[in-house]
């Protein structure tokens, strides 16, 4: 059985040393920033950029994900989460 979206998010959170969430919730800005840093994407010093910018950087780092600019305005879909988790496992 394939993992749920919540399980995939938690797998990604654990891969970047963030806390697992008991319920299926979206990523916080801090979690997305940690994923960016895992892929050597700069999130800057101080104030974090918008989630959409960080999601776009992650999509670019992983490759093969939807490059549509509108995709950055929505949360990651299951297939994207699977690709991100696999890319983090390969690091």
Secondary structure by P-SEA (a helix, b strand, c coil): ccccaaaaaaaaaaaabbbbbcccccccaaaaaaaaaaacccccccccccaaaaaaaaaaaacccccccccccccccaaaaaaaaaaaaac
